[in-house]
Amino acid sequence: MNELRRMLKGEAEETGRLDIAAAEVARLEFPNIDAEAVVRALDRVAAAVPGDAADGAEFVEALNLVLFEHFGFAGNDADYYDPRNSCLNEVLRRRVGIPITLSVVYMEVARRLSRTVYGIGLPGHFVVEYAEAEYSAFLDPFHGGQQLSPAECEALVAKRTGTIVEPGSLSFRRSSKRAIVVRMLQNLKGIYANGKQWGKVVQVCNLLIEADPANAAEWRVRGAANLQLKRYAAGKSDLEEYLRLAPHVSEAALLREQIANLAKWAAQWN
């Protein structure tokens, strides 16, 4: 996971390969994944896009036709939380995914064709922005590359999050490569937690803590996961570090009591 680790640490923003880092995220679910096979699959998709598009609008039309009509990529609403939707190798094989993985496919195919496409991490949804001087647009790879206005993005976020979105309140900030792989990891972590796959939750937290040891929330999550695995000493240590980093959280008193109890059990279980 060298490329992923470099990207998580902010060491590869300019030179790093998002396709390889995203493939390495999938190693959590598929330990024997061949990242170069993922690269070759994206190459094949890019090779199918006609090279005669004169402007941005024509290119987007051609790319959408290839991705969503010819190859049949689509959002997996029927089984949204299947971990395979978060794994680039499986998205390329099955041609279904969630917004962020389909957006990575879109971005990486466009990059291979020397076109500028950015990821836009909206609350509850991920889209892309095609941005050139003569043409720009927000596009939703989860819904067949549909072009969206800012107002339509706001409506989509409101639907996805179940909240009221005030007009003009969304930030359309372009996501860094690091932010994209972090969000992919957070998605997988949530899926693993919901499935009570605590060992995999720990693996995700390990990566995020290694990249940013001051991220208090990840120590909290890893501590809870370690406790579910009956790794009491490790859970106690994680919770202590969480409180050191965030001493004034509302749950501090409760956690200190829990840590005191864990101190009694740790010697017995570890």
N, C-alpha and C positions, 0 to 999 in steps of 0.2 A: 504493500500500500504506500509506496514511496511518494508517488505523485499526489495522492490524496493527502498524505501527511504534510507535504510541502505546501499544498494549497490551504489546508486548515491553519497552518502557521503563518499564512500571509506571505510566503516566500516565492510564490509562483503566479502572482496575479497577471503579470505581463507575458511571461514565457510559458506558463503552465498549460497543460492540455486538459481541458474540461472533459473531453470524451474519455480519456484514460482515468481521470479522477472519479468520474461518475461510474465507470466500469468497476473501479476498485471499491466504491460504496457497495456495489452488489456482491462483493466478496463476503460480506456479512451473512448473506443468504446462500451464496454459491461459492464456497471456499476455493474451488478449483477452476474458477472462471478464467478464461483466456482473454485478457484485455485487448490483445492485438486482433482477435477475432471480432470483437466489438468494433474496433476501428475499421476493419475491412468491410463489415456489414454497412457501416455508415458511408464508406467510400462507394459501395455499390448503389446505395440509394442516390447519392449525389450524382453518380455517373448517368443516372436515368433522367436527370433534369435537362431539358433542352438548353443549349447554350446560346440561343439567338434572341433572348429577351433584351429589348433595347432599353427599357427603363425599369424603375422599381415596381411599378404597378404590374407590368407584364411579367416580371420575375416572380412576384408573389403569386400571381395567377398560375404560372407554370409550376412553381414549387408546390402549391396547394393541390394542383391536379395530380402530381406525381405522388405526394405523400398520402393524400386522403382518398384519392380515387384509384390510382394504379396500385399502390402498396396497401391501401386500406387501413392506415393507422387511424385509431379512434380512441376516444375516452372510454374507460371501463366503468361506467356508472353502475352496472349490474353487480360488480364485485370490487368496489372501489378500494377496500382495505386489504385486498390480497397483496402480500409483500412483493410478489413478482411485478406488480405495477410500479414499484419503486426501483426496480433493477433493470438497468439499461440493456443488458443482454437479453432478458426476457421480453422487454418491450419491443426490441428489434425482431425477436423470434415470433412472438405472438401477435405483435402489432396492435396491442392495446396497452394503455397506461394511464397514469394520472397527469394532471396538468404540468407538473414540473418536469417529469421525464419526457413527455411528448415535446415540451418546450426545448429541452436539451437536444433532442433529435432535430428539431427545426433549426436551432441555432447552429448546430454542428454541421448539418448539411449545407446551410447557407454559408458558413465559414469556408467550407471546401470549395465553394463557388465564388469566393472573394466578395461576398455581400455582407453588409453590416446588419446584424440582428442582435438585439439585447434582450436579456431576461428582465421581466418586471414582476417583482414579488408582491402582489396585492394580498391583502388579508383574506385568507381562505381560498385563494386561487392564484394561479401563476399564468401569465401571458407573455407574449414577446412583443417587441417593438422593432419594426423595420424602419430604419432611419438613414435616409440619404437626403441630399439637398433638395432634390426635385420631388421626392415622395416620402411620406412617413405615415405609419399606421400602426395601431395596436391590433394584434392578431391573437386568436384563441386556438391553439393547437388541440385543445381538448374537445373543441366543437368544430372540427374540420377546418381550422384556419380562418374562422369567421372574423371579419374585420369589425372592430368595436370602436365606438366613439368614447370619449371620457365618461359621458353620462351613462352609456351602456355598461362600461366597466363598473361604475358605481352601483348600478342595478344588479349586476352579477355578484358583486361582493355582498350586497345586502341579502341576496338570496342564499349565498353560500354560508354566510355567518349568522343569518337570522337577526341582524341588527339594522338599525336605521343609519344610513350613510348620507350625511349632509352633502348637498351639491358643492363641488369644489374642495371637498375635504380630503380626498385621496392624494397620497404622494405617489407619483409615477417614477420614483427613483429607480435607476437602472441597477440591477443586482450585480455585485461583483461575483467572480467565479467562486470565491470563498463562501459568500453568502448562499450561493446556489447549492454547493455540496453540503453546507451546514443544514440547510433546509431539507435536503434529501435525507440526511441522517436523522434529523428530528422527526420526519415523517415515519421512517422505519422504527425509530425508538417508540413512538406512540403506538404503532401497530404491534410491536413486540410486547409492550406493556399491556395492551388490551388483551393480547393472547396469552398473558402470563408466562411469556418466554423470558424469564428474568436473566438467564445467562446471556442472552443476546442484548438485552437492555444494558447490562454491564459492559459488553463489548463496545456498544455505541458510545456510552459515557466515557470509556477509557480513551477513545479517540478524541472526543471533545475536550476532556480534561487535559490530555497530553498537549493539545494545541493551545489551550487557554486555562492554565491552572487557577486563575482568579475567577473563573465562572462558577459562582456559588451554587447556582441552580443544579448544575450537573453533579456536584458532590451530593446534593440532597437526593437526587433521583438514584444515583448509584448506591448511596447508603440504603435507601429503601429496598432496592433490588437485591442487594447483598443480604439484607435481613430476610427477605422472602426465600433466599437460597440457604438460610440458616448459617451464613457466614457472619457470625455475630461480631467477631473482632474486627473484620473488615468493615462491616456496617457501622459499628461504633466509631471507628476511625474516620470514616467518611462524614458522619454526622457531626463529629467534633470539628472537622475542617470546615464544614458548611457554616457552623456557628461562629467559627473564627472569622470567616469571610463576611458573614452577615449576622452580626451579634444582636441586632435590634429587631429581627423579624418577629412577627406576632406569635409564632409558635415556639419561640426560644425556650420559655419555661417548661413547656411540655416536652420538648426534645431533650433538655438537660435532665429531666426526670427519667426519660427513656434511656439516656446514655448511662445514668447511674445504675439502672437495673441491668443494662447490658454488661457493665463492668463485672457484675457478679456472675454472669453466665459465660463470658468469653473464655475463661480458662477451661471450663468444662467442655466447650464445643470446638475449640481450636487448639 
